[in-house]
């Protein structure tokens, strides 16, 4: 995709820094399961903890802090509330919710044609993985098959700390030819009740549909 930023020459991701509870466990997952190379590791000063960097490729890293004093994760706050069971809970739209200021999930860019094979490989490594989700412009914004409007295909799973990870493969660039627009009005706190009402209406319609099935 082309660079559309005229203010800063942002060349992509340098690194993202997350927090783990057990650095040894994290190293095993990101090196043995995901195949990344640990390229930098050091203790922080004053007994604060540790900071490790894993190479994602293309000059980009995913990094982890381990702090000697840190609170435990809380699903629905630090990570999506439905991340306890990726194969079951992630199908519920409400399971996407996490707190303000949280990192909801982290997506690795992979070839779209490899998504199915990568899902099977993760399963063989003992990782619980969501079904393949093909994101598009349909009413529910996802389909179980690739179609003309599919822009990215994804699978979701989690690391040992419950951080939601995604393998995402682009099918095309965003374009108005496929109905992609950026004219959605940004929400503010004043819009909360409007969206909650829409959520209640959706839940009622789904319950009615399930009752009639």
C-alpha positions in Angstrom: 0.0 0.0 0.0 1.2 3.5 -0.8 2.3 6.1 1.7 -0.5 8.6 2.2 1.1 10.6 5.0 2.2 14.1 4.0 3.2 15.2 7.5 5.7 12.5 8.6 7.7 9.8 6.8 6.4 6.9 8.9 7.9 3.8 7.4 5.8 1.3 9.3 6.2 -0.4 12.7 9.5 -0.1 14.6 8.4 -2.1 17.6 5.5 -2.6 19.9 6.2 -3.2 23.6 3.8 -5.5 25.6 3.9 -6.8 29.2 4.2 -10.5 30.2 4.0 -12.3 33.5 6.6 -15.0 32.8 9.5 -14.0 30.4 10.7 -17.6 30.1 7.3 -18.7 29.0 7.0 -15.8 26.6 10.4 -16.6 25.0 9.3 -20.3 24.5 6.1 -19.2 22.8 7.5 -16.5 20.5 10.6 -18.5 19.5 9.4 -22.1 19.5 5.7 -21.7 18.5 5.9 -18.6 16.3 9.4 -19.1 15.1 10.8 -15.6 15.9 14.4 -14.9 16.8 15.2 -13.3 20.2 17.5 -10.5 19.1 18.0 -8.4 22.3 17.5 -9.1 26.0 18.5 -7.2 29.0 17.7 -6.5 32.7 16.2 -3.1 33.5 17.9 -0.9 36.0 16.9 -0.6 39.7 15.4 -4.1 39.8 12.5 -3.0 37.6 12.5 -6.1 35.5 13.5 -7.2 31.9 13.0 -6.1 28.3 13.3 -8.6 25.4 13.0 -8.0 21.6 11.9 -10.6 19.1 12.4 -10.1 15.3 9.2 -10.1 13.3 11.1 -9.5 10.0 11.4 -6.5 7.7 13.2 -4.6 10.5 10.2 -4.8 12.8 10.2 -6.2 16.4 7.7 -7.2 19.0 9.1 -6.5 22.5 8.1 -7.5 26.0 8.6 -6.1 29.4 8.6 -8.2 32.5 8.1 -6.1 35.6 8.9 -7.4 39.1 5.8 -5.5 40.3 2.8 -5.6 37.9 -0.9 -6.3 38.2 -2.5 -9.4 36.7 -4.4 -9.1 33.5 -8.2 -8.6 33.6 -10.2 -9.8 30.6 -12.5 -7.0 29.4 -10.0 -4.4 30.6 -6.4 -5.3 29.6 -7.5 -7.5 26.8 -10.9 -8.4 25.1 -13.4 -10.0 27.4 -13.9 -12.9 25.0 -10.3 -14.0 24.8 -10.7 -16.9 27.3 -11.8 -19.3 24.5 -10.8 -18.1 21.0 -12.6 -21.0 19.3 -15.9 -20.2 20.9 -16.1 -16.7 22.5 -14.6 -14.7 19.6 -17.7 -15.2 17.5 -19.7 -12.9 19.8 -19.4 -9.2 18.8 -19.4 -8.2 22.5 -16.3 -10.3 23.1 -14.2 -7.7 21.2 -14.5 -5.2 24.0 -11.5 -4.0 26.1 -10.9 -0.9 28.1 -9.9 2.6 27.0 -6.2 2.8 26.4 -5.7 -1.0 26.1 -4.2 -2.8 23.1 -7.1 -4.8 21.9 -5.1 -7.2 19.7 -1.9 -7.4 17.6 -2.0 -8.5 14.0 0.9 -10.0 12.1 0.9 -9.5 8.3 1.1 -12.8 6.5 0.2 -14.0 2.9 -3.5 -14.4 2.6 -3.0 -17.7 0.7 -1.2 -19.2 3.7 -3.9 -18.5 6.3 -5.5 -21.9 6.3 -2.1 -23.7 6.4 -0.9 -21.4 9.2 -4.1 -22.2 11.2 -3.5 -25.9 10.9 0.2 -25.4 11.9 -0.8 -23.5 15.0 -3.3 -26.2 16.0 -0.6 -28.9 15.6 1.5 -26.9 18.0 -1.2 -27.0 20.6 -2.6 -23.5 20.1 -6.3 -22.8 20.2 -7.2 -20.9 17.1 -10.4 -19.2 15.8 -12.0 -20.2 12.5 -10.8 -18.3 9.5 -12.7 -15.0 9.3 -12.9 -13.1 6.0 -13.5 -9.4 6.7 -15.7 -7.6 4.1 -18.4 -5.0 3.7 -21.4 -7.3 4.4 -23.8 -6.4 7.2 -21.9 -8.4 9.8 -18.6 -7.3 8.2 -17.3 -10.9 7.9 -18.0 -14.0 5.9 -16.9 -17.7 6.0 -15.9 -17.5 2.3 -13.7 -15.1 0.4 -15.8 -12.8 -1.9 -15.3 -9.8 -4.1 -15.5 -7.4 -1.1 -13.1 -9.3 1.2 -10.2 -7.1 2.1 -8.4 -9.2 4.7 -8.6 -12.8 6.0 -7.7 -13.5 9.6 -7.3 -16.1 12.3 -7.1 -15.2 16.0 -5.2 -16.9 18.9 -3.5 -15.8 22.1 -0.1 -16.0 23.7 0.5 -17.4 27.2 -0.6 -14.0 28.8 -3.9 -13.9 26.9 -2.7 -11.2 24.5 -4.9 -11.6 21.4 -2.8 -12.2 18.3 -3.9 -12.2 14.7 -2.5 -13.6 11.5 -4.0 -11.2 8.8 -3.5 -11.5 5.1 -4.5 -8.6 2.8 -6.5 -9.5 -0.4 -6.6 -6.0 -1.8 -6.1 -2.3 -1.1 -9.0 -0.2 0.3 -11.0 1.4 -2.6 -14.3 3.1 -3.1 -14.8 0.7 -5.9 -15.5 -2.0 -3.3 -17.5 0.3 -1.0 -14.6 1.3 1.3 -15.1 4.8 2.6 -13.8 6.9 5.6 -17.0 8.9 6.0 -18.1 7.3 9.3 -18.6 10.1 11.9 -16.1 9.6 14.8 -17.9 8.7 18.0 -17.6 10.7 21.2 -18.7 9.9 24.8 -22.0 11.5 23.9 -22.7 8.6 21.5 -22.5 5.8 24.1 -26.2 5.4 24.8 -27.1 5.5 21.1 -24.7 2.6 20.4 -25.7 0.7 23.5 -29.4 1.0 22.4 -28.4 -0.4 19.0 -26.6 -3.3 20.8 -29.7 -4.1 22.8 -31.8 -4.1 19.7 -29.3 -6.4 17.9 -29.3 -8.8 20.8 -33.1 -8.9 20.8 -33.3 -9.6 17.1 -30.7 -12.4 17.4 -32.6 -13.9 20.3 -35.8 -13.8 18.3 -34.1 -15.3 15.3 -32.6 -18.1 17.4 -36.0 -18.8 19.1 -37.6 -19.2 15.7 -34.9 -21.5 14.3 
